[in-house]
Amino acid sequence: MKMIKNSLGREIPEFVEGIGDLIPYQGVWEYIKKTQSKHLHARACYGIGKGIEKLLPDIKTALERCNIKDGMTLSFHHHFRAGDETLMQVIAAVNEMRIKDITVFSSSLTSSHDGLIKYIENGTVSRIFTSGLREKLGKFITDGKLKIPAVIRTHGGRARSIALGEVPIDIAFVAAPSSDILGNSNGIEGPSACGSLGYAMVDALYADKTVIVTDNIVDYPLHPASIPEWQVDFVVKVDRIGNPAKIATGSTRITKNPIDLAIAQSASDFIARTPYFMEGMSFQVGAGGASLAAAKFMKEAMKERNIKGSFGIGGITSYMVELLEEGYLNTLFDVQSFDAVVAKSIAKNPRHIEIPATYYSDPFTKNCVVNNLDIVILAALQVDADFNVNVMTSNTGVLMGASGGHPDTAAGAKLTIIVCPSFRARVPSIVDKVHTVITPGESVDVIVTERGIAINPQRSDLIEFMKKSKLPIRDIHEIKEDVEKLTDKPEEVEFEDRIVALVEYRDGTIIDTIKALKCD
Amino acid sequence: MKMIKNSLGREIPEFVEGIGDLIPYQGVWEYIKKTQSKHLHARACYGIGKGIEKLLPDIKTALERCNIKDGMTLSFHHHFRAGDETLMQVIAAVNEMRIKDITVFSSSLTSSHDGLIKYIENGTVSRIFTSGLREKLGKFITDGKLKIPAVIRTHGGRARSIALGEVPIDIAFVAAPSSDILGNSNGIEGPSACGSLGYAMVDALYADKTVIVTDNIVDYPLHPASIPEWQVDFVVKVDRIGNPAKIATGSTRITKNPIDLAIAQSASDFIARTPYFMEGMSFQVGAGGASLAAAKFMKEAMKERNIKGSFGIGGITSYMVELLEEGYLNTLFDVQSFDAVVAKSIAKNPRHIEIPATYYSDPFTKNCVVNNLDIVILAALQVDADFNVNVMTSNTGVLMGASGGHPDTAAGAKLTIIVCPSFRARVPSIVDKVHTVITPGESVDVIVTERGIAINPQRSDLIEFMKKSKLPIRDIHEIKEDVEKLTDKPEEVEFEDRIVALVEYRDGTIIDTIKALKCD
């Protein structure tokens, strides 16, 4: 395998069997600039005429009607997160039909998809394209048990890959909490209401075939339709598509951890002292305890200073809805709702706007809304002295996170803040070199820990600005050394040469690879 | 030029210089069925990164920034109808820049575009793709003064040609009554509010470059956005984009003509006796005096029978809004608003839904809403004994109408009614052979005139059904002979061999050609 170094010095294969040619990462904006004049043809889906019957009795019939074949790419979305029940129903039906070598192309994968392991083992599934990998499936892939490397994409990069036709979707499955019999569907009504269907909106527009899977058929015409009937081939009614109660689990739960709360407060204090904290500012908070909590402290600071913001983006939590309702923000752009109650806000508030992932963060569009962001607050599993961030692999090298919108928002926002406890369970989070670069340091401005705040040296403007403040601004190496004194020396993790996952940066270049753990 | 007969027996050239290969019409559904498994790639537009300044001072700067070149295709929409002021501003700027051989690809052209003549004469414009041609420009083209034949497309066919990449749009110009500085724009706010932007929504999605031309810049983020910022390259502020007071002119004015009203009443009486007139029915009325007036009589019949409909489509007039507000319809799908006051209804009523032309009537999508129609009432300039309809050329062969949604809705609806006075100004409307077939008789069920109602013999079910009624059901030949006794013998119109316009059926095949008038 011929390797090439990307601009971060990471070794990237030029070609991977089963995936194809790879383009190395070249910098946050470089590759986008070079390719911006290429007007490629995306996949448009053309179907059928008059009198079609779209409503089908079950998923197997839909697969048959879509002419499912070995080697096809099936797309899914993860708005139900740990509560998703649709992807596994579809793959179980594919398995029953003895179809092989399917590519599962999901906006992310969660604990609800650990069942994929047996379908990888029996050859039903041979490729995984996703933003997140965690739990048993993450460990399984880290152990090298998926033959073709998984491909990790950001939410924006996934939208880009679809719109450019790089990943043609043969069949898109949309778990829709409400649909009429012609496929007009949304996520805001019905017993399984999950909120935004932002990722699925892209799939439905570009996929060859689109199948709505719903547990709630309503009268025609359903309105508002997140996915309109003209993009839908078939509608399948099932007993249940997912459990919305499980959306707000894991990284979207609000923290009670006092260290996380202290970090969130500190991040908010920092932001409130920057020139970005002003009337009309926009912001986003990512998943993860401290970053979600920061929204709460931001509000207090806004109240104190009598400042009103412009728009918020997300990953929308109840906190963000509160900010909208109380007038601290005038608009929410919602690609994914982080708890089920958020759906009600989309339904009733015209300024709570559901948006497709293309609009959220596809870097090749004529601008995605993350590019308009003033401030984003994001979490990290590891950071390094170059401000690179890992949100994908554990300190022992195991897949346990998601790229998500992290690299997208970091690149787009004017001020990118990483909130991160300096160590966890006696293991430092600030390291020499992160296991996996998900978000390049070039796009990260500030790292906030409970032991001080480090500003990226390239942001001399911020460093200068903060000289007058009493905030604990420190060199990142200093914080790192402090932490190393307090913690155990992290065990050396040994890897095999074999690549188990490729990390795509949002522009389609490869920013890093993940290798198999050496088993003793 | 090699000619080929289409399934209606009309002679079609296989190839036209400057246009390319042509596919002959083969029947309402045949070609669609044959090509439905072809999944073609439509144009997706990829642009730019962070920090772009979209707001430009004038149209000329926008043309420069879009790298305008000789031979490019510029798209426009006609929601302002006779009040449009944007297309001519753009072409005047193109002319000033000495750019040549532009294709003007507009959803339609009206009297407000007669100014194009001088730009055709001086070589600025060399191709015209449109739905309508009328007034001085229609006469000019009928006289053979445009070198390359004009191409007439239906609204659905235009959307199809764009989505399939058959007509790649280099620059789409959208006259938007409101826009923010990043291009989120709509037609429902501002001093020039015109209502739906349904045709432009397709252009913006697929064009290489999209330019919003507006006379009303609002705060970011504008919502609801008919066209979202991720599809927009540039925004230009001009003094005025159009005069909404001129939208409701010509064929969208409600008639006071007693014969038209009598025909509308008769059509409504016919419909009320069919099985389609029932709870939950959907309907559309086309442009033209008698068809618009029919909506009024339909309402009276619904009231009398205590029937509530489902959805209405349009070309939406105030009459249709009244039906929605009074509960006779539960939803309006609006691709084009036929008077300026309709904009207010879209703004305030969530069941008045703006839709793109793709959803309205693109025949290759996974279904367009015209396919769900129960009843459509349409006008005609000429009909013939085979129920073919001409809405494009006058009895003397001059271009003076528009294909519009006529063939789309006729094909889609379960019951297609043509309302047409049997003669106008002593010239029969029922002829042996229409000058130009726009809508094939195969998709027309009933012709209602003031001298009787003719049912298409292929609809034996309707003939049987109406036997018990007291309505004046007559053979179309009988009506025709009656009329001929009352009218002057129409002058023979002589044509040259030269083709001045090609009429595309909605599926992209050529249904007819229009030839130059022989000048004495």
Chai-1 contact restraints between the chains, C-beta under 6 A:
chainA,res_idxA,chainB,res_idxB,connection_type,confidence,min_distance_angstrom,max_distance_angstrom,comment,restraint_id
A,W29,B,G49,contact,1.0,0.0,6.0,A-B,restraint_1
A,I32,B,G49,contact,1.0,0.0,6.0,A-B,restraint_2
A,Q36,B,I48,contact,1.0,0.0,6.0,A-B,restraint_3
A,H39,B,D208,contact,1.0,0.0,6.0,A-B,restraint_4
A,H41,B,H41,contact,1.0,0.0,6.0,A-B,restraint_5
A,H41,B,R43,contact,1.0,0.0,6.0,A-B,restraint_6
A,A42,B,A44,contact,1.0,0.0,6.0,A-B,restraint_7
A,R43,B,H41,contact,1.0,0.0,6.0,A-B,restraint_8
A,A44,B,A42,contact,1.0,0.0,6.0,A-B,restraint_9
A,A44,B,A163,contact,1.0,0.0,6.0,A-B,restraint_10
A,Y46,B,F364,contact,1.0,0.0,6.0,A-B,restraint_11
A,G47,B,K366,contact,1.0,0.0,6.0,A-B,restraint_12
A,I48,B,Q36,contact,1.0,0.0,6.0,A-B,restraint_13
A,G49,B,W29,contact,1.0,0.0,6.0,A-B,restraint_14
A,G49,B,I32,contact,1.0,0.0,6.0,A-B,restraint_15
A,K50,B,N371,contact,1.0,0.0,6.0,A-B,restraint_16
A,A163,B,A44,contact,1.0,0.0,6.0,A-B,restraint_17
A,D208,B,H39,contact,1.0,0.0,6.0,A-B,restraint_18
A,P221,B,F311,contact,1.0,0.0,6.0,A-B,restraint_19
A,P221,B,T331,contact,1.0,0.0,6.0,A-B,restraint_20
A,H223,B,I353,contact,1.0,0.0,6.0,A-B,restraint_21
A,P228,B,Y359,contact,1.0,0.0,6.0,A-B,restraint_22
A,W230,B,T358,contact,1.0,0.0,6.0,A-B,restraint_23
A,W230,B,Y359,contact,1.0,0.0,6.0,A-B,restraint_24
A,W230,B,T365,contact,1.0,0.0,6.0,A-B,restraint_25
A,W230,B,K366,contact,1.0,0.0,6.0,A-B,restraint_26
A,W230,B,C368,contact,1.0,0.0,6.0,A-B,restraint_27
A,V232,B,K366,contact,1.0,0.0,6.0,A-B,restraint_28
A,D233,B,K366,contact,1.0,0.0,6.0,A-B,restraint_29
A,F311,B,P221,contact,1.0,0.0,6.0,A-B,restraint_30
A,T331,B,P221,contact,1.0,0.0,6.0,A-B,restraint_31
A,I353,B,H223,contact,1.0,0.0,6.0,A-B,restraint_32
A,T358,B,W230,contact,1.0,0.0,6.0,A-B,restraint_33
A,Y359,B,P228,contact,1.0,0.0,6.0,A-B,restraint_34
A,Y359,B,W230,contact,1.0,0.0,6.0,A-B,restraint_35
A,F364,B,Y46,contact,1.0,0.0,6.0,A-B,restraint_36
A,T365,B,W230,contact,1.0,0.0,6.0,A-B,restraint_37
A,K366,B,G47,contact,1.0,0.0,6.0,A-B,restraint_38
A,K366,B,W230,contact,1.0,0.0,6.0,A-B,restraint_39
A,K366,B,V232,contact,1.0,0.0,6.0,A-B,restraint_40
A,K366,B,D233,contact,1.0,0.0,6.0,A-B,restraint_41
A,N367,B,E229,contact,1.0,0.0,6.0,A-B,restraint_42
A,C368,B,W230,contact,1.0,0.0,6.0,A-B,restraint_43
A,N371,B,K50,contact,1.0,0.0,6.0,A-B,restraint_44
